Amino acid sequence: MNACTSPGPAYVYDQVKQQLRLQSDRPTALREAIYACRKGGSLFILGVFGGFVDKFPLCAMVNKSMTVRGAQQHGHRYIPQILQHIADGDLSTEHLATHMMPLDQGPHGYEMFKYKQDGCVRAVFQLDR
């Protein structure tokens, strides 16, 4: 276990910055990916990132001769088309939710997700009608 995943100073530092809203991204995951990559390997970072990542392990990346690429996901361009496919019934989304529950069970669903209880990966809450 390295400094990125152990509850040491770097981890505590990242947690404090996130709680104070000084950091929005997840540098722990990025650093762990760099440390886990093999020599000559490639790392591709896909998502929506908006902040700075400090304590970036540039030395580890260079010593491993890694290739690092990144891209933003272009959600705004495709969302209207995807929503239309869902509305037309051409695209199913039921498989995306692991747990469906009423909105009033939100706190329980959050706890299930937070602690990965009962295989909860994505809880979807529905309004009672």
Secondary structure, DSSP 8 states (H G I E B T S, - for coil): --TTTSSSHHHHHHHHHHHTTS--S-HHHHHHHHHHS-TT-EEEEEE---S---S--HHHHHHTT-EEEEEE--HHHHHHHHHHHHHTTSS--GGG-SEEEEGGGHHHHHHHHHTTGGG-S-EEEE---
